[in-house]
Structure formats: C-alpha cells, structure tokens
C-alpha cells in the first residue's frame, strides 16, 4: 500500500513539475506516456458530454461528434431532432375511460412523448373535455389527434387547470374536436398558455 501511494504521489509530483512520466517505456514522449493496456473506471454519477479516443499516433484526443450524434446515458445515438420530422405518440385512455374532464392533462411531454409532436388520443368510453395540458415550454408544438369515435371539447381559460397549463382557443369559445379530427397548439411562454392555432374536424 505504501509503495502504491508513493507511486501515485510520485506521478502527481511529476505532473506538477511538467515532467514526462513513462509507464512501460523508458523514453516518454508525452506528459504521461503509457505503453500497453490500462484500465479506467469512470464515475457513474458524471454524465457523458464528449467523446475521447486515440488518434493514429496513440495520443488521447477529444473528438467532435458532429450535429447528427448525441450521448444519452453513456450511449452514442443518432440525433433525430430534425425540424422536418414529426413523430407520433399514443395516449391510451382505456384506464381512465370514465373521466369526463381532464385538467392539467399530462400527455407525457417530458418523458414518453418528449420527442413526439403528434399525440393520438384513443380508448375513451365517451365524450370528454380538456381544460389544459401540463409541461408546456416556449415554442412546443402539439397536434392532438382524436383517434376515436367520441368528441373532445377544449375549454379555454378554464380555472380547473393551472394558469400556465390553460388553453386559448381560436375565438375564445369552446372548441369541439370531432372523431378523427386534429387540433394544433403552440405553447407561448409570454402568454403562459397553449394557443390553439388550427383545427380540422
């Protein structure tokens, strides 16, 4: 243990003096020059934000990922947040089929439907009302697809939902979305409202 501690202190001391340290070589070519394998165990509490690898001369370097790749939970993935692509999410209302009014409606916009712009509502047992949606943020576009036979009615400025979750309809009146219809909303941070900008059906 004392030998290991002395080695670590020696390496740190060498770094502080800007000397070159070689492991597996007597002719170090960098501040720390390792010939052979080494093992690094990263902290699991630190979120990965960049990619580090070796170039063709063996030097460790940070490499850019480019605009099409992101690191999510330590895994490199293709970033599919193309503004020209719209993804569809589903909200199955079977478990809440008896509800006649949804206030501060959580559609999973911060988890399961975070990347989905079109949300299909299905499984309801009858017509119902919506007074607001949870987790809006500035510029968030939301298309509600009524994929069922029942009508959905949007209540504007209804006190049953929190002010920041409320809806502004096109003319300030209740808006009925019929079966297979689509309603389009955009969230305004200035207004703190979901603003309905279009409805078809």
N, C-alpha and C positions, 0 to 999 in steps of 0.2 A: 504493500500500500504506500509506504514511504517513497519507494522507487518511482511508482506511478505519479505520485504527487510532485516529486522532484522533476519528472519529465514534463508534466503539464506546466509547472512554473517556469521551467527552462524554455519551453516553446513560447509561452506568453512573454517572457523576458526578451526572447529573441525578436518577436514581433515588435515589441515596443522600441527596440533599437533599430528596426527596419533591416535586420539581418536576414539572410536566406537560410531556411531550415530544410534539410533533406531527410526524407524517410524512405529507406530503400535505395538511396543514392548518396554518393559522396561528393557529387557535383551539382548542387541545386541550381536550377535556372529560374526560380521564382521565389517569392517570399516564403511560400510553403510548397515544396515540390515532393510529391508522393509517387513512387514507382511501385506498382502493384495495386491490389484491391484495398478499398477502405469502406467502412460502414458508417452511415449517418442516420441517426434516428431523430426525425423532426418532432417538434411539439405538436400534439394533436389539437391543441387549443388555438393554434395560429392558422388563419385562413390563407390558403394559397392565392397569390395575386400575380405571380410571374413564373416563367419557365427558365430554369438554369440547366445548362448542359455543357458538353465538352466540344471545342472546335477541333479542326483536323490536326492541330499541333498539340492537343492534350490540355489546353488551357480552359479553365472553367469560365464560362461567359453567360450573361443573361441574354436570352433570345426573345425577340418580339413575337407575339402570337399572330399578329395581324387582326384585321377587323372582323374576320369570319369565325374566330375561335375565342372561347372563354373558358376559364377554370371554375368549375362548380363542384364544391365538396372534394377538391383534390383531383378531379377528373376533367380532362380536356374535352370540350364538347363544341360542336358547330353552333354558332350563334345564329338562330333563325328569326331574329327580330327584324326582319325585312319589312319596311313600311308598306310594301305592296302585297304582303301576305296577311290573310285573315284566318285565324284558327277558330274552330268551333268547339265549344264546351257544352256539357249537358248538366242540367239540374233536374233530377227526378223528384217530383213532389209526391210520390206514392205514400211515403211515410207521414206526410202532413196533408193528405188529401182532404181532410175535414176542415182545414183552416179557410176562412173566408176573407181574411185580410192579412197581408204581410207588411209589417212595419220594420224599417231599418233592415231590409231584406239582405241577408248575407249570401251572395252568389258564389263565394269562394274567390273573390277577385284578388286576394293576397296569397292564395295557396293553389288549390286545384285548377282554378280558372284564371290564374295570374296572367298567362300569355294568350288567353282566348278572348277574342273580340266579339264573336257571335255566341250567344248563350241560348240554347234550346230549352224551353220550359215544357215539361211533359209530366204525365201521371196524376194530374189533379182530378178530383172527383166531381168538380163543378166550377162554376164561375167564381172569380175572386178579385180582390182589389190589391193594389200595391201602392203604398204611400211614400216609399223611399228605398234607396239602396245603400248598403254600408260600404265603407272603404273606397270612396272616390278620391281621385287626385287630379290635379290640373291637366286637362287635355285627354283624360282617359275616355276613349270611345267605347260605347257599349250598344250592341244590337241585341234586342230581345226578340227571339223567335217564338211565337206561340204555337208550338208543335202539338196541339191537342184540339179537341172539339169545343172546349169552353172559351168564353170570352174572358179577357183580362182587362180590368179598368184601372187606369192610373189616376190617382187623386193628387192634384197639385197643392203644394204648400199646406200639407196636412199635418196637424200637430201631433199625430200619433207617431211620427218619425222625428228623430233629432233634426234640428235646423240644417246641419251640414249634410244630411242624407236625403233631404226632401227633393221633390221634383217640381220643375216648372214646365208646364205643358205649352203647346204652341199658342193657344189663345187664352190660357188661364182657366179653362174649364176641364172637367173630367174627360179623359180620352179613352175610348173603348178600343181594344185591340182584338179583332175577331180571330177565329180559327185560322191558323197558318199565316197570320199577319206578322209584320215586322215593325218594331218601333226603334228608332235610333236616338241615342242620347250622347251628350258630351258633358264632362264634368268641368265646371268653371270654379277655379279657386277664388276668384274675385267675388262671385255671387254666392259661393258655398252652396251650390245647387247642381243637381243633374238637370241639364237643359234638354228637353225634347226638341229635336230639330227636324224630325221627319217621321211619318207613319204611313205604312202601306198595309191596308187590310183592317 
